[in-house]
C-alpha cells in the first residue's frame, strides 16, 4: 500500500486505536472492580462500625456542653 500525501499507512492508525481501546478498557475495568469492592465494604457494615468507633471517641463531656452552647446560640 502506497502512502498518500505523506501520511503513514492506515495500519499504524488502527494500531493506535487498538492501544487506546485497551487503555480505556483497562481503566474502566479497574474502576468497576474498585466500585464493587466499595459496595461490598459498605454492604458488610464495616464503614458503619468504623464511624461508630470514631464517634465514640469524639463525644466526651466537654463536647456535649460545647454543642449545647453552639445550638443554643
PyMOL commands that set and color helices and strands:
alter all, ss='L'
color gray80, all
select helices_A, chain A and resi 10-43+46-58+61-72
alter helices_A, ss='H'
color red, helices_A
deselect
rebuild
show_as cartoon
